[in-house]
Amino acid sequence: MSTTASSSPPRPTPLPGRARDTRDRALTAARDLILEVGATRTTMVEVSRRSGVGRTTLYRHWPDINTLLVDLLTRELTGVIARVDPGLPGTAPLDADGLAHLLCTLADEVRTDPLLHALRLHESHLLTEYLLHRLGTSQRRLIDALHSLLAHTIAADPRLAGRDVDATASMLYIAVQGAVLSAPLADPPLDPDTWRAELHRLIRGYLLP
């Protein structure tokens, strides 16, 4: 399956305010439950009870808990980008060094995000299914954002002239995702600061061989 920006599905139509609020309440309740009791013990019944959203309404938005968790992960990853720089991709770096720094910052935010950290440590099978066995909305959005960042940076940095945007975006996504998912296996010897420094070296070396 292609991971280029051109294969991305259209963005969903924004929900009306009330429906959006209902979904946000349910997703926030699910997030809290996962952090407290784990994903395998987070059920639609518990989400309904915690959020105050009726079960009938809950099932109108999601047919099952797995679908709800996919939307939760999408919201979480989208939020990471907004935390790092709400202006992306319009505020893209103007050279390869700035891009490497930004990608390391994004990777570090994902690595330390409480929900993703909990899933990686205790519910790795769910995260593996979500990230490695499918190409869902959040992955496509991340690849789209990376594609836009690269297009800006390649146009501005003559050292990157001739780089294929699609191929470079896909390869960087795979490399950074692998580094984030495998981070616990490398500590030690890679403490968080060393992990980030080595990831920066890897990204910069790929961009500027």
Backbone bond lengths (Angstrom), bond angles and torsions (degrees), N, CA, C in turn:
res aa  C-N    CA-C-N  psi(-1)  N-CA   C-N-CA  omega(-1)  CA-C   N-CA-C  phi
1 M - - - 1.464 - - 1.515 109.79 -
2 S 1.302 116.84 133.17 1.457 120.62 -178.53 1.506 111.01 -69.15
3 T 1.342 115.64 145.10 1.456 120.21 176.90 1.512 111.23 -114.03
4 T 1.319 117.63 21.69 1.450 120.16 179.88 1.503 110.34 -82.45
5 A 1.345 114.45 161.40 1.455 119.24 -178.24 1.508 111.62 -63.79
6 S 1.337 118.00 -28.50 1.451 120.35 -176.65 1.515 112.53 -67.94
7 S 1.357 117.96 -19.34 1.455 120.71 -178.83 1.515 112.44 -89.58
8 S 1.333 117.49 0.17 1.453 120.86 -174.01 1.517 111.24 -71.66
9 P 1.350 116.70 141.13 1.448 119.98 178.56 1.512 110.47 -74.37
10 P 1.335 118.21 160.95 1.460 119.68 177.15 1.515 110.55 -63.50
11 R 1.325 116.39 148.19 1.455 120.23 178.50 1.521 109.51 -68.36
12 P 1.355 116.79 144.84 1.453 119.44 -179.17 1.520 111.74 -65.34
13 T 1.333 115.69 150.67 1.456 120.79 177.11 1.524 109.31 -65.92
14 P 1.345 118.33 132.42 1.464 119.97 179.99 1.523 111.55 -56.75
15 L 1.336 116.10 140.69 1.453 121.29 -179.03 1.522 110.44 -80.48
16 P 1.345 117.28 151.81 1.462 119.68 171.67 1.522 110.16 -58.92
17 G 1.335 116.21 158.36 1.457 120.79 -174.42 1.512 114.38 -54.33
18 R 1.333 118.17 -45.59 1.459 120.82 -176.58 1.521 111.54 -66.38
19 A 1.332 116.52 -43.71 1.464 119.99 179.26 1.523 110.60 -65.21
20 R 1.333 116.48 -39.15 1.465 120.18 178.74 1.523 110.72 -63.74
21 D 1.335 116.68 -40.74 1.464 120.74 178.60 1.526 110.90 -64.00
22 T 1.325 116.56 -40.76 1.467 120.85 178.72 1.522 110.59 -61.68
23 R 1.325 116.28 -46.44 1.458 120.23 179.81 1.526 111.23 -63.97
24 D 1.324 116.70 -41.95 1.460 119.76 -179.71 1.526 111.40 -63.04
25 R 1.331 116.74 -41.23 1.464 119.90 178.24 1.521 111.05 -61.95
26 A 1.323 116.35 -43.13 1.460 120.09 -179.58 1.530 111.10 -67.13
27 L 1.328 116.89 -43.06 1.462 120.10 -179.43 1.524 111.23 -66.23
28 T 1.327 116.85 -38.89 1.464 120.17 177.76 1.521 110.74 -65.16
29 A 1.330 116.74 -40.02 1.464 120.27 177.17 1.527 110.58 -63.27
30 A 1.325 116.97 -42.53 1.463 120.53 178.63 1.525 110.72 -62.79
31 R 1.323 116.48 -41.10 1.470 120.60 178.40 1.528 110.58 -60.69
32 D 1.334 116.51 -46.49 1.463 120.52 179.75 1.527 111.18 -61.56
33 L 1.322 116.14 -41.02 1.466 120.23 -179.39 1.527 111.42 -65.20
34 I 1.331 116.66 -41.97 1.464 119.80 179.68 1.525 110.30 -61.16
35 L 1.329 116.48 -41.95 1.463 119.93 -179.99 1.526 111.56 -67.94
36 E 1.334 116.59 -27.54 1.467 120.13 -177.76 1.525 112.96 -89.08
37 V 1.341 117.12 -45.62 1.469 119.36 -171.46 1.526 113.55 -124.23
38 G 1.332 118.02 -5.48 1.458 120.74 -179.67 1.519 112.34 95.78
39 A 1.324 115.55 158.32 1.467 120.70 -175.85 1.520 112.13 -68.84
40 T 1.332 117.74 -36.65 1.461 119.49 -176.22 1.527 112.11 -67.89
41 R 1.327 117.53 -20.54 1.466 121.01 178.86 1.529 111.95 -102.54
42 T 1.321 116.21 5.36 1.464 120.76 176.63 1.523 108.33 -91.49
43 T 1.320 116.98 115.93 1.461 122.39 -176.18 1.520 110.23 -120.05
44 M 1.321 115.24 166.74 1.461 119.96 177.19 1.528 110.47 -62.02
45 V 1.321 116.71 -36.27 1.465 120.53 179.12 1.524 110.26 -62.54
46 E 1.340 116.59 -45.71 1.457 120.14 -179.23 1.525 111.61 -68.59
47 V 1.330 116.82 -37.78 1.468 119.78 177.41 1.521 109.97 -63.15
48 S 1.329 116.48 -42.30 1.461 120.60 178.25 1.520 110.90 -61.35
49 R 1.324 115.93 -45.36 1.467 120.08 -178.78 1.530 110.91 -64.81
50 R 1.323 116.97 -44.33 1.466 120.40 -176.64 1.531 111.90 -70.01
51 S 1.326 117.48 -38.40 1.468 121.22 -174.16 1.523 113.71 -87.14
52 G 1.348 116.18 -21.73 1.457 119.16 -174.30 1.518 112.79 80.55
53 V 1.326 116.75 8.39 1.468 121.54 176.75 1.522 107.97 -90.50
54 G 1.322 117.20 126.02 1.457 120.77 -178.71 1.518 112.24 -59.90
55 R 1.330 115.92 149.84 1.461 119.42 -177.26 1.528 112.18 -62.55
56 T 1.325 116.89 -36.38 1.466 119.26 178.37 1.524 110.32 -61.71
57 T 1.326 116.08 -43.79 1.467 120.51 178.05 1.520 110.70 -65.33
58 L 1.321 115.93 -40.07 1.462 120.70 -179.67 1.532 110.59 -60.21
59 Y 1.323 116.00 -45.82 1.464 119.75 -179.31 1.529 112.04 -71.69
60 R 1.319 116.93 -18.29 1.458 119.54 175.08 1.531 110.14 -69.88
61 H 1.326 115.92 -29.88 1.468 120.61 -179.92 1.525 112.38 -90.55
62 W 1.337 117.36 -36.18 1.467 121.70 -177.56 1.525 109.61 -137.56
63 P 1.318 118.62 130.17 1.468 120.36 -179.33 1.526 113.55 -71.93
64 D 1.344 117.29 -21.89 1.462 120.34 -179.25 1.522 109.22 -159.66
65 I 1.326 115.76 173.11 1.463 120.77 -175.79 1.523 111.67 -67.37
66 N 1.330 117.84 -32.86 1.463 119.56 -179.44 1.523 111.62 -64.27
67 T 1.328 116.62 -40.04 1.463 120.31 178.10 1.521 110.57 -64.74
68 L 1.334 116.04 -39.07 1.466 120.18 177.18 1.530 110.38 -63.05
69 L 1.334 117.09 -42.92 1.462 120.36 -178.96 1.527 111.76 -65.29
70 V 1.327 117.17 -34.28 1.464 120.01 176.07 1.529 109.93 -62.08
71 D 1.333 116.95 -44.35 1.466 120.00 178.06 1.529 111.14 -65.37
72 L 1.323 116.60 -34.70 1.463 119.83 177.80 1.526 110.67 -64.38
73 L 1.320 117.14 -44.38 1.462 120.31 178.57 1.523 111.21 -64.05
74 T 1.331 116.28 -37.83 1.460 119.97 176.89 1.523 110.32 -61.52
75 R 1.332 116.72 -45.40 1.464 120.36 178.84 1.525 111.15 -63.02
76 E 1.325 116.27 -39.78 1.466 120.25 -177.70 1.526 110.95 -65.37
77 L 1.328 116.96 -46.33 1.459 120.45 -178.34 1.524 111.49 -69.05
78 T 1.325 116.75 -37.86 1.465 119.91 176.22 1.524 110.26 -63.23
79 G 1.336 116.16 -37.41 1.458 120.61 178.34 1.515 112.81 -65.35
80 V 1.332 117.06 -32.17 1.465 120.42 178.12 1.524 110.16 -60.83
81 I 1.330 116.61 -45.58 1.465 120.36 179.80 1.524 110.16 -60.93
82 A 1.330 116.58 -43.41 1.466 120.47 -178.90 1.525 111.40 -64.83
83 R 1.343 117.33 -35.81 1.466 119.98 179.30 1.522 111.33 -67.07
84 V 1.323 116.50 -39.73 1.462 120.19 -177.32 1.521 110.98 -70.16
85 D 1.341 116.27 -46.95 1.467 120.14 179.82 1.519 108.78 -161.87
86 P 1.340 117.44 100.97 1.473 120.20 -178.71 1.519 113.26 -61.26
87 G 1.331 117.62 -17.58 1.455 120.24 -177.01 1.511 114.91 -87.30
88 L 1.334 117.70 -3.45 1.462 119.36 -178.47 1.523 110.80 -65.30
89 P 1.359 118.21 146.38 1.464 127.06 0.52 1.523 114.43 -88.28
90 G 1.331 118.27 2.59 1.457 120.20 -177.23 1.512 113.93 -62.78
91 T 1.346 117.00 -24.54 1.461 120.96 179.25 1.523 110.97 -100.32
92 A 1.316 116.56 34.89 1.460 121.55 -176.29 1.529 111.14 -60.40
93 P 1.363 116.97 146.88 1.470 120.43 176.37 1.524 110.86 -61.20
94 L 1.320 115.81 154.53 1.454 120.66 -177.63 1.522 112.80 -100.21
95 D 1.338 117.89 4.42 1.459 119.28 174.93 1.524 109.46 -152.04
96 A 1.338 115.24 169.08 1.459 121.11 -175.36 1.522 111.94 -64.18
97 D 1.332 117.26 -35.27 1.461 119.95 -179.90 1.529 110.83 -64.89
98 G 1.333 116.22 -42.06 1.458 119.92 177.71 1.515 111.82 -65.33
99 L 1.334 116.81 -37.12 1.462 120.35 178.71 1.526 110.59 -66.29
100 A 1.331 117.08 -42.43 1.468 120.40 178.28 1.526 110.42 -61.07
101 H 1.327 116.57 -41.82 1.467 120.36 178.67 1.525 110.84 -63.42
102 L 1.327 117.19 -44.02 1.463 121.04 -179.42 1.527 111.03 -63.75
103 L 1.331 117.59 -43.99 1.461 120.44 -179.41 1.527 111.09 -65.14
104 C 1.327 117.30 -35.94 1.465 119.85 176.22 1.524 110.83 -65.59
105 T 1.325 116.64 -38.76 1.459 120.38 178.12 1.526 110.44 -64.72
106 L 1.330 116.81 -44.68 1.463 120.66 177.12 1.528 110.90 -60.71
107 A 1.332 116.58 -45.54 1.465 120.83 -179.42 1.522 110.83 -61.86
108 D 1.328 116.63 -39.97 1.459 120.76 -179.83 1.527 110.75 -66.63
109 E 1.337 116.80 -37.88 1.462 120.34 177.53 1.525 110.99 -64.77
110 V 1.332 116.74 -41.41 1.464 120.01 177.97 1.525 109.98 -66.39
111 R 1.327 116.61 -43.03 1.471 121.19 -177.95 1.522 111.61 -60.44
112 T 1.338 117.27 -36.50 1.464 121.04 -175.07 1.525 113.36 -100.69
113 D 1.332 117.88 -0.29 1.463 119.99 178.09 1.530 109.22 -59.41
114 P 1.334 118.86 128.47 1.472 120.70 -173.83 1.527 114.06 -57.18
115 L 1.331 117.41 -43.92 1.462 119.78 -178.24 1.523 111.09 -66.85
116 L 1.323 116.85 -49.25 1.456 120.27 -178.33 1.524 111.16 -65.98
117 H 1.331 116.44 -34.97 1.470 120.21 176.96 1.528 110.52 -63.59
118 A 1.333 116.40 -44.02 1.466 120.41 179.89 1.526 111.12 -64.01
119 L 1.324 116.86 -42.63 1.465 120.23 179.57 1.527 110.79 -65.58
120 R 1.318 116.73 -40.14 1.463 120.13 -178.24 1.526 111.08 -65.37
121 L 1.335 116.74 -37.63 1.460 120.37 -176.82 1.525 113.00 -81.14
122 H 1.340 116.99 -38.97 1.464 119.87 -169.48 1.523 114.74 -116.84
123 E 1.324 117.66 -18.72 1.471 120.81 -178.33 1.527 108.80 -132.71
124 S 1.325 116.19 46.60 1.463 120.22 -171.79 1.525 112.43 -60.98
125 H 1.342 117.19 -28.31 1.464 119.25 -179.42 1.527 111.23 -64.42
126 L 1.342 116.94 -35.03 1.460 119.98 178.45 1.524 111.04 -69.74
127 L 1.325 116.07 -43.31 1.457 119.96 -179.71 1.523 110.54 -67.27
128 T 1.326 116.44 -37.73 1.464 120.27 177.99 1.520 110.80 -63.35
129 E 1.327 116.59 -44.50 1.467 120.69 178.55 1.521 110.42 -60.63
130 Y 1.322 115.84 -41.80 1.462 120.80 -176.21 1.521 112.04 -70.87
131 L 1.331 117.32 -41.85 1.457 120.72 -172.05 1.520 114.06 -93.70
132 L 1.333 117.37 -31.10 1.459 119.41 -171.21 1.522 114.32 -106.51
133 H 1.329 118.39 -19.92 1.459 120.37 -175.75 1.519 113.36 -108.93
134 R 1.322 116.76 6.05 1.455 120.13 179.90 1.524 108.41 -156.83
135 L 1.325 115.78 161.13 1.461 120.66 174.61 1.520 106.15 -120.18
136 G 1.329 115.39 93.69 1.453 120.75 -173.08 1.516 113.25 -95.43
137 T 1.332 114.13 -170.45 1.460 120.99 -174.15 1.518 112.38 -59.16
138 S 1.341 116.96 -47.32 1.463 118.41 -175.65 1.520 111.63 -67.52
139 Q 1.356 117.27 -38.92 1.460 118.56 177.33 1.526 111.04 -62.83
140 R 1.331 115.96 -42.47 1.460 119.35 179.65 1.529 110.79 -63.59
141 R 1.327 116.51 -38.68 1.465 119.05 178.80 1.522 111.00 -66.28
142 L 1.331 116.44 -39.46 1.461 119.34 177.72 1.522 111.10 -64.71
143 I 1.334 116.55 -41.89 1.462 119.95 178.47 1.522 110.08 -66.47
144 D 1.340 117.17 -39.75 1.466 120.61 176.15 1.530 110.61 -58.72
145 A 1.347 115.68 -46.55 1.465 119.88 -179.31 1.524 110.61 -63.18
146 L 1.339 116.20 -42.12 1.459 120.32 179.19 1.524 110.72 -65.07
147 H 1.324 116.43 -39.23 1.462 121.32 177.66 1.529 110.24 -60.16
148 S 1.335 116.82 -45.11 1.467 120.89 -179.94 1.525 111.30 -65.58
149 L 1.340 116.18 -42.12 1.465 120.01 177.76 1.524 110.86 -59.43
150 L 1.324 115.61 -46.33 1.462 119.57 -178.57 1.523 111.74 -64.58
151 A 1.328 116.40 -41.10 1.463 119.47 -179.96 1.526 110.36 -59.19
152 H 1.350 116.71 -43.52 1.463 120.58 177.59 1.529 111.05 -63.11
153 T 1.335 115.48 -46.49 1.461 119.82 -173.56 1.523 111.69 -70.56
154 I 1.336 117.09 -41.16 1.462 120.32 179.09 1.528 110.55 -62.40
155 A 1.328 116.30 -38.48 1.464 119.78 179.27 1.525 111.80 -67.51
156 A 1.346 116.76 -27.84 1.467 120.43 -174.64 1.527 113.59 -95.56
157 D 1.333 117.82 -25.05 1.467 121.04 -175.08 1.527 109.35 -109.00
158 P 1.332 118.07 109.30 1.473 120.26 -177.28 1.520 113.35 -62.08
159 R 1.336 117.84 -20.69 1.463 120.02 178.62 1.526 111.95 -67.22
160 L 1.328 116.77 -18.13 1.466 121.26 -178.72 1.524 112.28 -101.08
161 A 1.308 116.92 8.11 1.466 120.60 -178.70 1.526 110.58 -56.45
162 G 1.323 115.58 134.10 1.455 120.88 178.14 1.511 114.82 91.12
163 R 1.345 118.11 -7.55 1.460 119.54 178.93 1.520 109.91 -70.20
164 D 1.330 116.00 138.26 1.459 121.83 176.60 1.526 108.81 -80.00
165 V 1.325 116.95 118.31 1.463 120.82 -174.21 1.528 111.19 -63.04
166 D 1.333 117.46 -46.65 1.463 120.85 -177.14 1.527 111.60 -61.84
167 A 1.332 116.09 -49.35 1.466 120.24 -177.64 1.523 111.03 -65.11
168 T 1.326 116.85 -41.91 1.466 120.36 -178.49 1.521 111.09 -67.16
169 A 1.336 117.27 -41.87 1.466 120.84 179.05 1.524 110.84 -62.28
170 S 1.330 116.94 -44.46 1.460 120.48 -179.16 1.525 111.48 -64.40
171 M 1.335 116.67 -42.53 1.460 120.01 -177.95 1.525 110.91 -68.80
172 L 1.321 117.36 -40.26 1.461 120.15 177.70 1.526 110.68 -64.07
173 Y 1.326 116.86 -40.20 1.467 119.98 178.88 1.526 110.48 -60.64
174 I 1.330 116.62 -46.84 1.462 120.65 -179.64 1.531 110.82 -61.78
175 A 1.334 116.39 -43.96 1.466 120.34 -177.38 1.523 111.60 -65.99
176 V 1.333 116.73 -45.92 1.464 119.92 -177.73 1.526 110.50 -69.00
177 Q 1.338 117.44 -41.21 1.460 119.95 177.65 1.521 110.86 -59.67
178 G 1.328 116.75 -43.77 1.460 120.13 178.85 1.517 112.20 -62.45
179 A 1.327 116.63 -40.64 1.462 120.44 179.63 1.523 111.11 -64.80
180 V 1.327 116.79 -39.60 1.467 120.48 -179.41 1.527 110.77 -68.59
181 L 1.333 117.03 -47.06 1.461 120.25 -177.73 1.525 112.13 -65.42
182 S 1.324 116.73 -32.51 1.464 120.75 -176.33 1.522 113.21 -93.05
183 A 1.323 118.02 0.00 1.465 120.73 -174.70 1.525 113.69 -52.98
184 P 1.362 119.86 -43.46 1.472 118.37 -179.04 1.527 113.42 -61.96
185 L 1.331 117.53 -27.39 1.462 120.85 -178.95 1.522 111.92 -71.67
186 A 1.331 116.29 -19.41 1.466 120.53 -175.14 1.524 112.97 -102.77
187 D 1.322 118.14 9.97 1.470 121.25 -178.20 1.525 109.15 -120.28
188 P 1.364 119.79 106.56 1.466 126.36 -6.51 1.534 111.25 -75.52
189 P 1.339 117.59 170.51 1.463 129.61 8.62 1.529 114.72 -88.71
190 L 1.337 118.27 -6.19 1.461 119.49 -176.85 1.527 110.21 -93.73
191 D 1.330 116.75 96.99 1.455 119.59 171.49 1.531 107.42 -69.44
192 P 1.342 118.84 167.81 1.474 119.99 -174.37 1.525 114.75 -53.46
193 D 1.331 118.15 -41.53 1.468 119.72 -179.29 1.526 111.35 -67.22
194 T 1.333 116.18 -41.94 1.463 119.69 179.26 1.522 110.61 -68.04
195 W 1.333 116.33 -39.25 1.471 120.72 177.48 1.522 110.66 -56.89
196 R 1.324 115.88 -45.99 1.464 119.37 -179.17 1.527 110.99 -66.64
197 A 1.330 117.19 -41.57 1.466 120.17 -179.86 1.526 111.17 -63.10
198 E 1.335 116.72 -41.41 1.462 119.82 -179.47 1.527 111.38 -71.33
199 L 1.336 116.91 -34.56 1.462 119.60 176.32 1.528 110.03 -65.19
200 H 1.323 116.34 -40.19 1.470 120.26 177.20 1.526 109.82 -60.70
201 R 1.333 116.46 -42.74 1.465 120.66 179.26 1.533 110.47 -62.38
202 L 1.330 116.23 -41.13 1.463 120.92 -179.62 1.528 110.92 -63.99
203 I 1.343 116.89 -48.21 1.469 120.75 -177.66 1.523 110.75 -65.34
204 R 1.335 116.40 -46.05 1.460 119.38 -178.71 1.530 110.87 -64.48
205 G 1.336 116.19 -38.78 1.458 119.61 179.03 1.520 112.33 -65.49
206 Y 1.330 116.52 -32.74 1.464 120.00 177.19 1.529 110.63 -72.00
207 L 1.332 116.28 -41.17 1.461 119.72 -178.89 1.526 112.08 -71.92
208 L 1.339 116.23 -37.08 1.468 120.93 -175.84 1.527 109.59 -126.84
209 P 1.333 117.66 70.57 1.477 120.02 -177.36 1.528 111.76 -66.64
